[in-house]
Amino acid sequence: MIDKTINPKRLIFILVCLTTLLLTVSACSSDSDSSSSNSGSIDKFGMILVGPRDDKGWSQAHFEGGQAIEEAIGAEMIVADFINPADSPNTTVAQVAADMIDQGAKLIFATSDDMKDGILEAAASHPDVSMVWSTGDSAFKDGKAYKSELENLANVMGQMEFGKYMAGCAAASESKSGNIGFLGPLINDETRRLTNAAYIGARDCWLDKGNSISDLNFEVIWIGFWFHIPGVTLDPTTVVNDFIDSGVDVVISHIDTPEALTVTDQRAASGEDVLVVGYDYENSCDVAPKVCIGVPYFNWGPAYIDAAKSVGNNSFSPDWKWIAPKMKNGVTTEESMVGFKGGNAMSEETRKRVNRLADQLNGDIANIFAGPINFQDGSVLARDGKKPSLYDIWYTPQLLEGMTGDSGGN
């Protein structure tokens, strides 16, 4: 006869074994889930900046876009800043990219139009490494410089024309004299089209106030690079002071660094009625909060995170992306790639005017440049009732009629 009584010691042994087995299975499942959640990610990426990572402008906006990648997927950012001919005369973008790749970077961001030659060379030399050139047109299939052979190089840019339109609108709305000074960097297609968008915004808001277009003076002075290089460019501090001395009461900055805000703040502190509009970086008004009307800014994080994730899951493609803003009732939203943030010096009247006119654009960049509109030499950008193509907007050859300033070469 079989004894069915279970020995207590044997029961304890069986329970311990079962518990150990269950814990082991759970741990394996947890490791599997963890591995699955991290699959498709990259460990390192490179960020090449034309200026300093803390310039409160263009380069800082890109740097913070890289920080957004780090926070979103845990990848490490390898940063190289001051990569320009003046600060790093013996260093090329291609060399920097190669060094980052040697350190394990699986994705490279080149963040300036000035980096064109270097990033094209880098992409050709490292066809297995994905790269993003911010602002470029190498992936623009209908563009002038399409590089079909570079299947690892994408372009991304936000439609900052909307932000500049709002900046110009805000400047003219707050201006008492109608004298607006535009502090420009170097001259190329990008800077011309953005400067033109600022002028159109200023024109529209100046007229909306009931003023005559003949009383609006919009002067553009280019310093020669994205920021001041002593002995090479004009000094932006001098340019802004000259603007104000000539009767300008609102300065719009388009350079990477905040000299326009600093100088305007100093002049206002001495009793002058002057205001300023910043550029690039969302919090640039913090430099001069009392006189800053607002700032059109870039939010690179969402687009950069998308690029990093696409590399991780092997879906990266050499696309040309010119991303429209996300707006609601004329206000750019937090997740929008380009935005406009009002400052302390912007009145409620101006805020409403800017939002109303921006809302009328219906998110279509061509509406900003709708005709009739001509270039400085009288040639036509868009006839009455017509809108230019994305190609004609992207490759802007001149400043517009009504503006004072050098258009440079085509």
Buried (B, 14 or more C-beta within 10 A) or exposed (E): EEEEEEEEEEEEEEEEEEEEEEEEEEEEEEEEEEEEEEEBBBEBBBBBBBBBBEBBBBBBBBBBBBBBBBEBBEBBBBBBBBBBBBBBEEBBBBBBBBBBBEEEBBBBBBBBBBBBEBBBBBBBEBEEBBBBBBBBBBBBEEBEEBBEEBBBBBBBBBBBBBBBBBBBBBBBBBBEEBBBBBBBBBBBBBBBBBBBBBBBBBBBBBEBBEBEEEEBBBBBBBBEBBBBBEEEBBBBBEBBBBBBEEEBBBBBBBBBBBBBBBBBBBBBEEEEEBBBBBBBBBBBBBBBEEBBBBBBBBBBBBBBBBBBBBBBEEEBEBBBBBBBBBBEEBBBEEEBBBBBBBBEBBEEEBBEBBBBBBBEBEEEBBEBBBBEBBBBEEEEBBEEEBBBEBEBBBBBBBBBBBBEBEBBEE
